[in-house]
Amino acid sequence: MSDGPARSLPVPLTAELLARGQERYNIYCTVCHGRTGDGKSVIVQRKAMRVLPPSYFDQRLMAQPVGYFYKVISEGVRNMRPYARQIPVEDRWAIAAYVRALQLAGSGKCEQVPAAVRAEKGWSCK
Ligand code: HEC
């Protein structure tokens, strides 16, 4: 056993988990980190923060295991406060899984979306 952050989720990755994570993320995190996690949030745009939240798409954060996000939510990090008292353990994992999903969504290429889905949504890759 290593003491580092968990490299995989301790709960099954399901659509329900991600939906719960999305709902909780939007309640607790969006205000500072933005809906997509790029750090362009309402608060940041109002210049109301001294230390800005980083984008989840930064290489350093892209390289972190999912357990790192769980740890940040639970314990806080430098200028971000911990959320362990407000957010139950299962919801913290759901949010961590959702943060990883945001990273994958935000760094994906349009061509990776199946053509049928693109057609249905009316997306064009240009
Ligand atoms: C009140 C604003 C605020 C809220 C709400 C907030 N954060 Fe943060 N977050 C920050 C700031 C500011 C930093 C940068 C802290 C620093 O570097 O000193 C940060 C940093 C982070 C980081 C990067 C840690 C690193 O290694 O640099 C992650 C991941 C993160 N937050 C996730 C979350 C998640 C998930 C939530 C919701 C549960 C959340 N944050 C809620 C302000 C916030």
Residues whose N, C-alpha, C, O or C-beta is under 5 A from the ligand:
A	BS01	HEC	Y28 C29 C32 V51 L52 P53 P54 V72 I73 V77 R78 N79 M80 Y83
